[in-house]
Amino acid sequence: MGRWQALVFDFDGTLVDTETPWYQAAQEVYAEHGVTLAFEAWARGIGTAAHAFDPWAHLQDQLGRPVDRALVRARYEARVRALVAEAPLRPGVARLLAEAARRGLRLGLASSSPRAWVLGHLERLGLTGWFAAVCTQDDVERVKPAPDLYLLALRRLGVAAEEALAVEDSPNGVRAAVAAGIRCVYVPNATTAALPAPEAALVLASFEEADLRAWERLLEGGAG
């Protein structure tokens, strides 16, 4: 296998495109109030802590008046649950995971989402047990773009940064991986495709383009 030992994935938006349903649900709530939610505003919160962008404070600013935050949040969360309930793995992910496992790579997850959310979807998707390390916001003080989640994943997997590749769908995620010293493959989804991630070592339009032999050559090329 050479020097490549591990592959660490983000979860939301990467393995499953939850980013698009989240944005869609928020847009619907805004539309119900007669205003729009610009992607530039929403993007501030993609791939990082929830407090990075408060959609309900932004909604109030758009309207120029208070809203029932509990009510709009409940409407939003119910719509998200409905949209995400049967969301599949992104095309090409199942093949990639199986191929990585056949190669003997250790698989990890580094997610800024809550542990219950991540584990619930892993169970729904039949992926429980596939990942030797599952690191979530519950495990660290700082989520992405801080490197903490990736540093923890490396420790739990027992590998060095130069022995791993990260896979992300957002610029904040890419920044977190790179800050941890890990080279990152950027595979944006339909929502994040407009966001550049210049720190990424490789950018793919979809997982169906993934070639682990090419990824191994990328890693063996060294950092830079």
Secondary structure, DSSP 8 states (H G I E B T S, - for coil): -TT--EEEE--BTTTB--HHHHHHHHHHHHHHTT----HHHHGGGTTS-GGG--HHHHHHHHHTS---HHHHHHHHHHHHHHHHTT--B-TTHHHHHHHHHHTT-EEEEE-SS-HHHHHHHHHHTT-TTS-SEEE-GGG-SS-TTSSHHHHHHHHHHT--GGGEEEEESSHHHHHHHHHTT-EEEE---TTGGGS--TT-SEE-S-GGG--HHHHHHHHHT---
